[in-house]
């Protein structure tokens, strides 16, 4: 049986357990690789093999990508002063991206004539253990008292594109993320920041164009009054259509749930994403479900698509 065929017959729980075991093995192997790279570096063995640097040795001889090689070099050299790095890597409490943040910050502090002693490095490694990348960046910046970069920079490139860099306050960053979540249903390519900025610009430009058009538009002629038969036809059409969820109920449910409420029955994990949210009927309308707050919940588009694929007639309402 081929590997792909073998995987297809595994249950979801078995697949999850096997993957966890492989990841533990991967971390053990990574820790051993870091120790080997440190020894190669200490011996300057790459020179005798004809490579001018450890980086060249890892990329050209070992086949690592530039970024992968540099992250492993950062980790290997940091272990010379902070051996605890290896145990944190093996346990999964720290990853290579966090180590790169630490080593880059240490180099930046060094450029500012501020030598970082070993005790501070050890404290940093122990403090960032178990933290995510965002928390790590904040901890490192505060501990090393790194200069806050301000102002915007625009760099024009050869294809006439522009690389734009700016610093946002904590409040501005929060607002930008909230805006991205609100517009997630209409944004292409997921969380691409370029698309978000373009969407916001299009909205402002469109609004301005409409205002300009109103000023130049000729007055509308009065529309003929609807006859009693026309009104009856429209009323019958409305009552036959599915009732829309009142805006007040929509706001109540979104204010209550705030994020995707899907929870795995297998491992108990709650999705909790705030991206591309949708209102979902717990008991579908076709089965007698009502547009009441207690029969509605917030799900993300990914969970909705999964539900639609597994439940015929599944009923949802996009907000």
C-alpha positions, -999 to 999 in steps of 0.1 A, spaced: 0 0 0 14 34 -10 19 61 16 -10 83 3 -33 53 3 -23 44 38 -30 79 50 -65 80 34 -78 50 55 -67 67 88 -94 82 111 -91 119 118 -80 112 154 -53 87 144 -41 111 117 -38 138 144 -20 116 169 4 103 142 12 139 131 19 150 167 43 121 171 61 130 139 64 167 150 80 156 183 105 135 163 111 165 140 119 187 169 143 161 183 160 159 149 161 197 147 178 200 181 205 175 170 210 193 137 215 226 156 242 208 178 259 196 146 259 230 130 274 245 162 302 220 161 309 226 124 310 263 132 333 258 162 358 238 141 354 262 111 351 229 92 334 247 63 367 264 54 385 230 49 356 220 27 362 250 5 333 273 16 340 308 28 313 308 55 290 286 75 261 302 55 276 291 22 283 256 35 247 251 46 231 266 15 254 252 -12 265 219 3 235 210 25 208 225 3 191 248 28 173 278 16 189 312 26 163 318 54 164 283 68 202 283 69 203 317 87 177 307 113 197 275 121 230 295 123 213 320 147 202 292 169 235 273 168 255 304 178 231 314 205 235 280 222 272 287 228 261 313 254 226 300 263 226 262 261 190 261 273 180 270 238 183 234 228 159 221 254 134 248 246 136 239 209 131 202 216 101 208 239 85 231 213 84 260 238 105 281 214 108 280 176 135 292 152 115 323 143 116 335 179 153 328 181 158 349 149 139 378 166 162 376 196 194 374 177 185 402 153 176 424 183 209 416 200 228 426 169 207 458 167 215 466 203 252 460 196 251 485 168 238 511 193 269 504 215 249 484 239 265 450 246 240 425 258 254 403 285 248 365 289 225 369 319 201 391 298 202 366 269 193 338 293 165 358 308 152 366 273 151 329 262 133 318 294 108 347 292 98 341 256 93 303 261 57 294 254 50 329 238 39 336 203 59 356 178 40 389 185 46 385 223 82 377 216 88 408 196 73 430 223 92 413 251 125 416 232 120 452 223 112 462 259 140 441 275 166 455 251 150 490 250 151 491 213 145 524 196 109 529 183 110 535 146 86 562 134 77 579 102 67 565 69 91 554 41 83 549 5 108 532 -18 102 532 -56 112 500 -73 122 492 -109 88 480 -120 73 512 -106 58 495 -76 63 511 -43 75 495 -10 57 513 18 68 511 54 51 529 83 47 526 121 13 524 136 3 530 173 -12 501 192 -47 517 188 -42 522 150 -31 486 145 -61 474 164 -84 495 142 -67 482 111 -72 446 121 -109 452 130 -114 468 96 -98 437 79 -121 414 99 -152 435 89 -143 434 52 -131 398 52 -162 386 33 -155 409 4 -117 408 3 -100 386 -23 -70 365 -13 -77 364 24 -56 385 47 -35 403 20 -29 438 34 -25 452 -1 -60 441 -10 -73 457 22 -57 491 15 -70 489 -21 -105 481 -9 -105 511 15 -92 534 -12 -118 522 -37 -145 528 -11 -134 564 -6 -130 571 -43 -163 556 -51 -181 576 -25 -164 608 -38 -174 600 -74 -211 594 -63 -212 627 -45 -198 645 -76 -223 627 -98 -253 638 -76 -243 674 -81 -244 672 -119 -274 648 -122 -306 662 -136 -337 661 -114 -356 628 -116 -391 627 -131 -418 616 -107 -426 579 -109 -461 567 -116 -480 557 -85 -484 520 -79 -519 506 -84 -536 486 -56 -530 454 -76 -493 461 -79 -490 466 -41 -508 433 -35 -484 414 -58 -454 429 -40 -469 421 -6 -475 385 -16 -439 382 -30 -425 394 4 -445 370 25 -435 341 3 -398 349 5 -376 338 35 -377 364 62 -344 383 66 -327 383 99 -334 417 115 -304 439 118 -309 442 156 -307 404 159 -276 403 137 -258 429 158 -269 411 190 -254 378 179 -222 393 166 -218 413 198 -224 381 219 -202 357 199 -174 380 185 -156 351 168 -162 317 152 -181 294 177 -172 261 161 -158 236 186 -143 203 176 -161 173 191 -129 153 187 -103 174 206 -125 202 220 -106 230 203 -126 261 195 -119 278 162 -122 315 175 -111 332 143 -124 366 136 -118 363 99 -146 360 73 -175 356 98 -210 345 89 -243 340 108 -254 304 109 -288 289 119 -283 262 146 -316 246 136 -319 254 98 -349 274 85 -360 245 64 -363 224 96 -384 251 114 -355 271 128 -363 307 137 -344 340 132 -339 344 170 -306 351 187 -307 318 206 -309 299 172 -281 318 156 -243 316 161 -213 330 144 -191 307 122 -162 314 99 -166 308 61 -143 277 63 -165 260 88 -196 270 69 -183 255 37 -175 223 56 -210 222 71 -226 228 37 -206 199 23 -218 175 50 -254 187 56 -279 190 28 -300 221 30 -277 238 56 -289 274 60 -266 304 65 -268 341 64 -239 363 54 -234 394 74 
